């Protein structure tokens, strides 16, 4: 269980660093056009 959380956290931080997600003024996370890549990554690891 713990290693799954670690992997998911690492992937999420990678995604955020690559700028695929951006945080708008309301503090909500919005997905950019390359969100399909993120979806495929999430389906693979989640």
GIPE-V251162 format. One record per residue. RES is the residue in one letter. PHI is phi in degrees with one decimal (none if undefined). Layout:
res	phi
RES	PHI
RES	PHI
//
This chain:
res	phi
X	none
X	-62.8
X	-66.3
X	-62.7
X	-62.0
X	-62.4
X	-62.1
X	-61.9
X	-64.5
X	-63.1
X	-63.2
X	-61.6
X	-66.8
X	-61.0
X	-60.2
X	-64.4
X	-65.9
X	-77.0
X	76.5
X	-67.3
X	-106.9
X	-132.0
X	-103.9
X	-86.4
X	-61.7
X	-77.9
X	84.8
X	-90.4
X	-92.1
X	-113.0
X	-95.5
X	-87.0
X	-64.0
X	-84.6
X	-66.0
X	-62.3
X	-60.7
X	-64.7
X	-58.2
X	-66.9
X	-63.6
X	-64.6
X	-63.7
X	-73.5
X	-103.7
X	-86.3
//
